[in-house]
Amino acid sequence: MSAAGQGAFIAAVKPLVDAMGGEMIPPDEAGPDDVVLSWEGAAAVAVRLPQLADSLDHILAALERRRGMPLAELDRKAKQEIVRSLEARGAFAVRHGVETVASALGVSRFTVYNYLNREKGA
């Protein structure tokens, strides 16, 4: 594989790796839990996936950047939308997920559960 082709492939997958909170490393440094990506028959890059709890923190930080303000400063409707979005992504299957989200939103765990129950009842 040409160096230019490999560089283009790595540049193409970088936004995806960044979005999931992963880390790109040289393929020869890959461990058993890393994912080696190949291009044109050769190992191009390895991806070290984040721990699930780290992924939730990464997702919350990305939501703050996208909204342009701390999540705790959002209105109730926006917080409910975030909870719906996070539930769809499996955020509450992570140990302490509700507590982590509640803290980021500046609400109680009870409030997050209310948002989740309201969605299920609708």
Phi and psi in radians as a Rosetta constraint file:
Dihedral C 1 N 2 CA 2 C 2 CIRCULARHARMONIC -1.281 0.35
Dihedral N 2 CA 2 C 2 N 3 CIRCULARHARMONIC 2.653 0.35
Dihedral C 2 N 3 CA 3 C 3 CIRCULARHARMONIC -1.082 0.35
Dihedral N 3 CA 3 C 3 N 4 CIRCULARHARMONIC -0.630 0.35
Dihedral C 3 N 4 CA 4 C 4 CIRCULARHARMONIC -1.159 0.35
Dihedral N 4 CA 4 C 4 N 5 CIRCULARHARMONIC -0.734 0.35
Dihedral C 4 N 5 CA 5 C 5 CIRCULARHARMONIC -1.128 0.35
Dihedral N 5 CA 5 C 5 N 6 CIRCULARHARMONIC -0.734 0.35
Dihedral C 5 N 6 CA 6 C 6 CIRCULARHARMONIC -1.127 0.35
Dihedral N 6 CA 6 C 6 N 7 CIRCULARHARMONIC -0.739 0.35
Dihedral C 6 N 7 CA 7 C 7 CIRCULARHARMONIC -1.100 0.35
Dihedral N 7 CA 7 C 7 N 8 CIRCULARHARMONIC -0.682 0.35
Dihedral C 7 N 8 CA 8 C 8 CIRCULARHARMONIC -1.168 0.35
Dihedral N 8 CA 8 C 8 N 9 CIRCULARHARMONIC -0.701 0.35
Dihedral C 8 N 9 CA 9 C 9 CIRCULARHARMONIC -1.111 0.35
Dihedral N 9 CA 9 C 9 N 10 CIRCULARHARMONIC -0.820 0.35
Dihedral C 9 N 10 CA 10 C 10 CIRCULARHARMONIC -1.074 0.35
Dihedral N 10 CA 10 C 10 N 11 CIRCULARHARMONIC -0.732 0.35
Dihedral C 10 N 11 CA 11 C 11 CIRCULARHARMONIC -1.109 0.35
Dihedral N 11 CA 11 C 11 N 12 CIRCULARHARMONIC -0.599 0.35
Dihedral C 11 N 12 CA 12 C 12 CIRCULARHARMONIC -1.239 0.35
Dihedral N 12 CA 12 C 12 N 13 CIRCULARHARMONIC -0.627 0.35
Dihedral C 12 N 13 CA 13 C 13 CIRCULARHARMONIC -1.564 0.35
Dihedral N 13 CA 13 C 13 N 14 CIRCULARHARMONIC -0.227 0.35
Dihedral C 13 N 14 CA 14 C 14 CIRCULARHARMONIC -1.007 0.35
Dihedral N 14 CA 14 C 14 N 15 CIRCULARHARMONIC -0.780 0.35
Dihedral C 14 N 15 CA 15 C 15 CIRCULARHARMONIC -1.041 0.35
Dihedral N 15 CA 15 C 15 N 16 CIRCULARHARMONIC -0.626 0.35
Dihedral C 15 N 16 CA 16 C 16 CIRCULARHARMONIC -1.177 0.35
Dihedral N 16 CA 16 C 16 N 17 CIRCULARHARMONIC -0.803 0.35
Dihedral C 16 N 17 CA 17 C 17 CIRCULARHARMONIC -1.087 0.35
Dihedral N 17 CA 17 C 17 N 18 CIRCULARHARMONIC -0.750 0.35
Dihedral C 17 N 18 CA 18 C 18 CIRCULARHARMONIC -1.103 0.35
Dihedral N 18 CA 18 C 18 N 19 CIRCULARHARMONIC -0.722 0.35
Dihedral C 18 N 19 CA 19 C 19 CIRCULARHARMONIC -1.107 0.35
Dihedral N 19 CA 19 C 19 N 20 CIRCULARHARMONIC -0.556 0.35
Dihedral C 19 N 20 CA 20 C 20 CIRCULARHARMONIC -1.637 0.35
Dihedral N 20 CA 20 C 20 N 21 CIRCULARHARMONIC 0.023 0.35
Dihedral C 20 N 21 CA 21 C 21 CIRCULARHARMONIC 1.385 0.35
Dihedral N 21 CA 21 C 21 N 22 CIRCULARHARMONIC 0.353 0.35
Dihedral C 21 N 22 CA 22 C 22 CIRCULARHARMONIC -1.460 0.35
Dihedral N 22 CA 22 C 22 N 23 CIRCULARHARMONIC 3.089 0.35
Dihedral C 22 N 23 CA 23 C 23 CIRCULARHARMONIC -2.284 0.35
Dihedral N 23 CA 23 C 23 N 24 CIRCULARHARMONIC 2.326 0.35
Dihedral C 23 N 24 CA 24 C 24 CIRCULARHARMONIC -1.601 0.35
Dihedral N 24 CA 24 C 24 N 25 CIRCULARHARMONIC 2.300 0.35
Dihedral C 24 N 25 CA 25 C 25 CIRCULARHARMONIC -2.358 0.35
Dihedral N 25 CA 25 C 25 N 26 CIRCULARHARMONIC 2.801 0.35
Dihedral C 25 N 26 CA 26 C 26 CIRCULARHARMONIC -1.065 0.35
Dihedral N 26 CA 26 C 26 N 27 CIRCULARHARMONIC 2.491 0.35
Dihedral C 26 N 27 CA 27 C 27 CIRCULARHARMONIC -1.009 0.35
Dihedral N 27 CA 27 C 27 N 28 CIRCULARHARMONIC -0.569 0.35
Dihedral C 27 N 28 CA 28 C 28 CIRCULARHARMONIC -1.293 0.35
Dihedral N 28 CA 28 C 28 N 29 CIRCULARHARMONIC -0.136 0.35
Dihedral C 28 N 29 CA 29 C 29 CIRCULARHARMONIC -1.777 0.35
Dihedral N 29 CA 29 C 29 N 30 CIRCULARHARMONIC 0.090 0.35
Dihedral C 29 N 30 CA 30 C 30 CIRCULARHARMONIC -1.185 0.35
Dihedral N 30 CA 30 C 30 N 31 CIRCULARHARMONIC 2.415 0.35
Dihedral C 30 N 31 CA 31 C 31 CIRCULARHARMONIC -1.701 0.35
Dihedral N 31 CA 31 C 31 N 32 CIRCULARHARMONIC -3.110 0.35
Dihedral C 31 N 32 CA 32 C 32 CIRCULARHARMONIC -1.148 0.35
Dihedral N 32 CA 32 C 32 N 33 CIRCULARHARMONIC -0.422 0.35
Dihedral C 32 N 33 CA 33 C 33 CIRCULARHARMONIC -1.669 0.35
Dihedral N 33 CA 33 C 33 N 34 CIRCULARHARMONIC -0.038 0.35
Dihedral C 33 N 34 CA 34 C 34 CIRCULARHARMONIC -1.484 0.35
Dihedral N 34 CA 34 C 34 N 35 CIRCULARHARMONIC 2.740 0.35
Dihedral C 34 N 35 CA 35 C 35 CIRCULARHARMONIC -1.900 0.35
Dihedral N 35 CA 35 C 35 N 36 CIRCULARHARMONIC 2.072 0.35
Dihedral C 35 N 36 CA 36 C 36 CIRCULARHARMONIC -1.592 0.35
Dihedral N 36 CA 36 C 36 N 37 CIRCULARHARMONIC 2.181 0.35
Dihedral C 36 N 37 CA 37 C 37 CIRCULARHARMONIC -1.746 0.35
Dihedral N 37 CA 37 C 37 N 38 CIRCULARHARMONIC 2.293 0.35
Dihedral C 37 N 38 CA 38 C 38 CIRCULARHARMONIC -1.927 0.35
Dihedral N 38 CA 38 C 38 N 39 CIRCULARHARMONIC 2.605 0.35
Dihedral C 38 N 39 CA 39 C 39 CIRCULARHARMONIC -2.408 0.35
Dihedral N 39 CA 39 C 39 N 40 CIRCULARHARMONIC 2.205 0.35
Dihedral C 39 N 40 CA 40 C 40 CIRCULARHARMONIC 0.935 0.35
Dihedral N 40 CA 40 C 40 N 41 CIRCULARHARMONIC 0.736 0.35
Dihedral C 40 N 41 CA 41 C 41 CIRCULARHARMONIC 1.428 0.35
Dihedral N 41 CA 41 C 41 N 42 CIRCULARHARMONIC 0.047 0.35
Dihedral C 41 N 42 CA 42 C 42 CIRCULARHARMONIC -2.220 0.35
Dihedral N 42 CA 42 C 42 N 43 CIRCULARHARMONIC 2.523 0.35
Dihedral C 42 N 43 CA 43 C 43 CIRCULARHARMONIC -1.124 0.35
Dihedral N 43 CA 43 C 43 N 44 CIRCULARHARMONIC 2.144 0.35
Dihedral C 43 N 44 CA 44 C 44 CIRCULARHARMONIC -1.778 0.35
Dihedral N 44 CA 44 C 44 N 45 CIRCULARHARMONIC -0.742 0.35
Dihedral C 44 N 45 CA 45 C 45 CIRCULARHARMONIC -2.810 0.35
Dihedral N 45 CA 45 C 45 N 46 CIRCULARHARMONIC 2.682 0.35
Dihedral C 45 N 46 CA 46 C 46 CIRCULARHARMONIC -1.943 0.35
Dihedral N 46 CA 46 C 46 N 47 CIRCULARHARMONIC 2.599 0.35
Dihedral C 46 N 47 CA 47 C 47 CIRCULARHARMONIC -2.057 0.35
Dihedral N 47 CA 47 C 47 N 48 CIRCULARHARMONIC 2.169 0.35
Dihedral C 47 N 48 CA 48 C 48 CIRCULARHARMONIC -1.670 0.35
Dihedral N 48 CA 48 C 48 N 49 CIRCULARHARMONIC 1.971 0.35
Dihedral C 48 N 49 CA 49 C 49 CIRCULARHARMONIC -1.350 0.35
Dihedral N 49 CA 49 C 49 N 50 CIRCULARHARMONIC 2.570 0.35
Dihedral C 49 N 50 CA 50 C 50 CIRCULARHARMONIC -1.344 0.35
Dihedral N 50 CA 50 C 50 N 51 CIRCULARHARMONIC 2.791 0.35
Dihedral C 50 N 51 CA 51 C 51 CIRCULARHARMONIC -1.170 0.35
Dihedral N 51 CA 51 C 51 N 52 CIRCULARHARMONIC 2.672 0.35
Dihedral C 51 N 52 CA 52 C 52 CIRCULARHARMONIC -1.012 0.35
Dihedral N 52 CA 52 C 52 N 53 CIRCULARHARMONIC -0.745 0.35
Dihedral C 52 N 53 CA 53 C 53 CIRCULARHARMONIC -1.107 0.35
Dihedral N 53 CA 53 C 53 N 54 CIRCULARHARMONIC -0.668 0.35
Dihedral C 53 N 54 CA 54 C 54 CIRCULARHARMONIC -1.155 0.35
Dihedral N 54 CA 54 C 54 N 55 CIRCULARHARMONIC -0.604 0.35
Dihedral C 54 N 55 CA 55 C 55 CIRCULARHARMONIC -1.086 0.35
Dihedral N 55 CA 55 C 55 N 56 CIRCULARHARMONIC -0.728 0.35
Dihedral C 55 N 56 CA 56 C 56 CIRCULARHARMONIC -1.111 0.35
Dihedral N 56 CA 56 C 56 N 57 CIRCULARHARMONIC -0.757 0.35
Dihedral C 56 N 57 CA 57 C 57 CIRCULARHARMONIC -1.073 0.35
Dihedral N 57 CA 57 C 57 N 58 CIRCULARHARMONIC -0.689 0.35
Dihedral C 57 N 58 CA 58 C 58 CIRCULARHARMONIC -1.137 0.35
Dihedral N 58 CA 58 C 58 N 59 CIRCULARHARMONIC -0.748 0.35
Dihedral C 58 N 59 CA 59 C 59 CIRCULARHARMONIC -1.103 0.35
Dihedral N 59 CA 59 C 59 N 60 CIRCULARHARMONIC -0.764 0.35
Dihedral C 59 N 60 CA 60 C 60 CIRCULARHARMONIC -1.108 0.35
Dihedral N 60 CA 60 C 60 N 61 CIRCULARHARMONIC -0.719 0.35
Dihedral C 60 N 61 CA 61 C 61 CIRCULARHARMONIC -1.126 0.35
Dihedral N 61 CA 61 C 61 N 62 CIRCULARHARMONIC -0.688 0.35
Dihedral C 61 N 62 CA 62 C 62 CIRCULARHARMONIC -1.144 0.35
Dihedral N 62 CA 62 C 62 N 63 CIRCULARHARMONIC -0.668 0.35
Dihedral C 62 N 63 CA 63 C 63 CIRCULARHARMONIC -1.111 0.35
Dihedral N 63 CA 63 C 63 N 64 CIRCULARHARMONIC -0.706 0.35
Dihedral C 63 N 64 CA 64 C 64 CIRCULARHARMONIC -1.087 0.35
Dihedral N 64 CA 64 C 64 N 65 CIRCULARHARMONIC -0.773 0.35
Dihedral C 64 N 65 CA 65 C 65 CIRCULARHARMONIC -1.088 0.35
Dihedral N 65 CA 65 C 65 N 66 CIRCULARHARMONIC -0.748 0.35
Dihedral C 65 N 66 CA 66 C 66 CIRCULARHARMONIC -1.128 0.35
Dihedral N 66 CA 66 C 66 N 67 CIRCULARHARMONIC -0.678 0.35
Dihedral C 66 N 67 CA 67 C 67 CIRCULARHARMONIC -1.415 0.35
Dihedral N 67 CA 67 C 67 N 68 CIRCULARHARMONIC -0.329 0.35
Dihedral C 67 N 68 CA 68 C 68 CIRCULARHARMONIC 1.324 0.35
Dihedral N 68 CA 68 C 68 N 69 CIRCULARHARMONIC 0.317 0.35
Dihedral C 68 N 69 CA 69 C 69 CIRCULARHARMONIC -2.843 0.35
Dihedral N 69 CA 69 C 69 N 70 CIRCULARHARMONIC 2.823 0.35
Dihedral C 69 N 70 CA 70 C 70 CIRCULARHARMONIC -1.040 0.35
Dihedral N 70 CA 70 C 70 N 71 CIRCULARHARMONIC 2.459 0.35
Dihedral C 70 N 71 CA 71 C 71 CIRCULARHARMONIC -1.069 0.35
Dihedral N 71 CA 71 C 71 N 72 CIRCULARHARMONIC -0.521 0.35
Dihedral C 71 N 72 CA 72 C 72 CIRCULARHARMONIC -1.122 0.35
Dihedral N 72 CA 72 C 72 N 73 CIRCULARHARMONIC -0.356 0.35
Dihedral C 72 N 73 CA 73 C 73 CIRCULARHARMONIC -1.555 0.35
Dihedral N 73 CA 73 C 73 N 74 CIRCULARHARMONIC -0.054 0.35
Dihedral C 73 N 74 CA 74 C 74 CIRCULARHARMONIC -1.292 0.35
Dihedral N 74 CA 74 C 74 N 75 CIRCULARHARMONIC 2.752 0.35
Dihedral C 74 N 75 CA 75 C 75 CIRCULARHARMONIC -1.343 0.35
Dihedral N 75 CA 75 C 75 N 76 CIRCULARHARMONIC 2.976 0.35
Dihedral C 75 N 76 CA 76 C 76 CIRCULARHARMONIC -1.031 0.35
Dihedral N 76 CA 76 C 76 N 77 CIRCULARHARMONIC -0.741 0.35
Dihedral C 76 N 77 CA 77 C 77 CIRCULARHARMONIC -1.071 0.35
Dihedral N 77 CA 77 C 77 N 78 CIRCULARHARMONIC -0.764 0.35
Dihedral C 77 N 78 CA 78 C 78 CIRCULARHARMONIC -1.129 0.35
Dihedral N 78 CA 78 C 78 N 79 CIRCULARHARMONIC -0.685 0.35
Dihedral C 78 N 79 CA 79 C 79 CIRCULARHARMONIC -1.123 0.35
Dihedral N 79 CA 79 C 79 N 80 CIRCULARHARMONIC -0.679 0.35
Dihedral C 79 N 80 CA 80 C 80 CIRCULARHARMONIC -1.117 0.35
Dihedral N 80 CA 80 C 80 N 81 CIRCULARHARMONIC -0.699 0.35
Dihedral C 80 N 81 CA 81 C 81 CIRCULARHARMONIC -1.083 0.35
Dihedral N 81 CA 81 C 81 N 82 CIRCULARHARMONIC -0.725 0.35
Dihedral C 81 N 82 CA 82 C 82 CIRCULARHARMONIC -1.114 0.35
Dihedral N 82 CA 82 C 82 N 83 CIRCULARHARMONIC -0.765 0.35
Dihedral C 82 N 83 CA 83 C 83 CIRCULARHARMONIC -1.067 0.35
Dihedral N 83 CA 83 C 83 N 84 CIRCULARHARMONIC -0.751 0.35
Dihedral C 83 N 84 CA 84 C 84 CIRCULARHARMONIC -1.040 0.35
Dihedral N 84 CA 84 C 84 N 85 CIRCULARHARMONIC -0.799 0.35
Dihedral C 84 N 85 CA 85 C 85 CIRCULARHARMONIC -1.101 0.35
Dihedral N 85 CA 85 C 85 N 86 CIRCULARHARMONIC -0.760 0.35
Dihedral C 85 N 86 CA 86 C 86 CIRCULARHARMONIC -1.167 0.35
Dihedral N 86 CA 86 C 86 N 87 CIRCULARHARMONIC -0.643 0.35
Dihedral C 86 N 87 CA 87 C 87 CIRCULARHARMONIC -1.115 0.35
Dihedral N 87 CA 87 C 87 N 88 CIRCULARHARMONIC -0.732 0.35
Dihedral C 87 N 88 CA 88 C 88 CIRCULARHARMONIC -1.076 0.35
Dihedral N 88 CA 88 C 88 N 89 CIRCULARHARMONIC -0.494 0.35
Dihedral C 88 N 89 CA 89 C 89 CIRCULARHARMONIC -1.585 0.35
Dihedral N 89 CA 89 C 89 N 90 CIRCULARHARMONIC 0.018 0.35
Dihedral C 89 N 90 CA 90 C 90 CIRCULARHARMONIC 1.467 0.35
Dihedral N 90 CA 90 C 90 N 91 CIRCULARHARMONIC 0.310 0.35
Dihedral C 90 N 91 CA 91 C 91 CIRCULARHARMONIC -1.088 0.35
Dihedral N 91 CA 91 C 91 N 92 CIRCULARHARMONIC -0.473 0.35
Dihedral C 91 N 92 CA 92 C 92 CIRCULARHARMONIC -1.582 0.35
Dihedral N 92 CA 92 C 92 N 93 CIRCULARHARMONIC 0.041 0.35
Dihedral C 92 N 93 CA 93 C 93 CIRCULARHARMONIC -1.486 0.35
Dihedral N 93 CA 93 C 93 N 94 CIRCULARHARMONIC -0.246 0.35
Dihedral C 93 N 94 CA 94 C 94 CIRCULARHARMONIC -1.386 0.35
Dihedral N 94 CA 94 C 94 N 95 CIRCULARHARMONIC 2.419 0.35
Dihedral C 94 N 95 CA 95 C 95 CIRCULARHARMONIC -0.976 0.35
Dihedral N 95 CA 95 C 95 N 96 CIRCULARHARMONIC 2.276 0.35
Dihedral C 95 N 96 CA 96 C 96 CIRCULARHARMONIC 1.161 0.35
Dihedral N 96 CA 96 C 96 N 97 CIRCULARHARMONIC 0.345 0.35
Dihedral C 96 N 97 CA 97 C 97 CIRCULARHARMONIC -1.070 0.35
Dihedral N 97 CA 97 C 97 N 98 CIRCULARHARMONIC -0.770 0.35
Dihedral C 97 N 98 CA 98 C 98 CIRCULARHARMONIC -1.105 0.35
Dihedral N 98 CA 98 C 98 N 99 CIRCULARHARMONIC -0.764 0.35
Dihedral C 98 N 99 CA 99 C 99 CIRCULARHARMONIC -1.102 0.35
Dihedral N 99 CA 99 C 99 N 100 CIRCULARHARMONIC -0.731 0.35
Dihedral C 99 N 100 CA 100 C 100 CIRCULARHARMONIC -1.108 0.35
Dihedral N 100 CA 100 C 100 N 101 CIRCULARHARMONIC -0.787 0.35
Dihedral C 100 N 101 CA 101 C 101 CIRCULARHARMONIC -1.175 0.35
Dihedral N 101 CA 101 C 101 N 102 CIRCULARHARMONIC -0.755 0.35
Dihedral C 101 N 102 CA 102 C 102 CIRCULARHARMONIC -1.017 0.35
Dihedral N 102 CA 102 C 102 N 103 CIRCULARHARMONIC -0.774 0.35
Dihedral C 102 N 103 CA 103 C 103 CIRCULARHARMONIC -1.081 0.35
Dihedral N 103 CA 103 C 103 N 104 CIRCULARHARMONIC -0.771 0.35
Dihedral C 103 N 104 CA 104 C 104 CIRCULARHARMONIC -1.137 0.35
Dihedral N 104 CA 104 C 104 N 105 CIRCULARHARMONIC -0.606 0.35
Dihedral C 104 N 105 CA 105 C 105 CIRCULARHARMONIC -1.490 0.35
Dihedral N 105 CA 105 C 105 N 106 CIRCULARHARMONIC -0.178 0.35
Dihedral C 105 N 106 CA 106 C 106 CIRCULARHARMONIC 1.247 0.35
Dihedral N 106 CA 106 C 106 N 107 CIRCULARHARMONIC 0.580 0.35
Dihedral C 106 N 107 CA 107 C 107 CIRCULARHARMONIC -2.248 0.35
Dihedral N 107 CA 107 C 107 N 108 CIRCULARHARMONIC 3.036 0.35
Dihedral C 107 N 108 CA 108 C 108 CIRCULARHARMONIC -1.468 0.35
Dihedral N 108 CA 108 C 108 N 109 CIRCULARHARMONIC 2.864 0.35
Dihedral C 108 N 109 CA 109 C 109 CIRCULARHARMONIC -1.048 0.35
Dihedral N 109 CA 109 C 109 N 110 CIRCULARHARMONIC -0.691 0.35
Dihedral C 109 N 110 CA 110 C 110 CIRCULARHARMONIC -0.977 0.35
Dihedral N 110 CA 110 C 110 N 111 CIRCULARHARMONIC -0.733 0.35
Dihedral C 110 N 111 CA 111 C 111 CIRCULARHARMONIC -1.127 0.35
Dihedral N 111 CA 111 C 111 N 112 CIRCULARHARMONIC -0.737 0.35
Dihedral C 111 N 112 CA 112 C 112 CIRCULARHARMONIC -1.082 0.35
Dihedral N 112 CA 112 C 112 N 113 CIRCULARHARMONIC -0.771 0.35
Dihedral C 112 N 113 CA 113 C 113 CIRCULARHARMONIC -1.074 0.35
Dihedral N 113 CA 113 C 113 N 114 CIRCULARHARMONIC -0.665 0.35
Dihedral C 113 N 114 CA 114 C 114 CIRCULARHARMONIC -1.080 0.35
Dihedral N 114 CA 114 C 114 N 115 CIRCULARHARMONIC -0.757 0.35
Dihedral C 114 N 115 CA 115 C 115 CIRCULARHARMONIC -1.057 0.35
Dihedral N 115 CA 115 C 115 N 116 CIRCULARHARMONIC -0.745 0.35
Dihedral C 115 N 116 CA 116 C 116 CIRCULARHARMONIC -1.148 0.35
Dihedral N 116 CA 116 C 116 N 117 CIRCULARHARMONIC -0.756 0.35
Dihedral C 116 N 117 CA 117 C 117 CIRCULARHARMONIC -1.187 0.35
Dihedral N 117 CA 117 C 117 N 118 CIRCULARHARMONIC -0.639 0.35
Dihedral C 117 N 118 CA 118 C 118 CIRCULARHARMONIC -1.070 0.35
Dihedral N 118 CA 118 C 118 N 119 CIRCULARHARMONIC -0.727 0.35
Dihedral C 118 N 119 CA 119 C 119 CIRCULARHARMONIC -1.125 0.35
Dihedral N 119 CA 119 C 119 N 120 CIRCULARHARMONIC -0.723 0.35
Dihedral C 119 N 120 CA 120 C 120 CIRCULARHARMONIC -1.225 0.35
Dihedral N 120 CA 120 C 120 N 121 CIRCULARHARMONIC -0.532 0.35
Dihedral C 120 N 121 CA 121 C 121 CIRCULARHARMONIC -1.377 0.35
Dihedral N 121 CA 121 C 121 N 122 CIRCULARHARMONIC -0.340 0.35
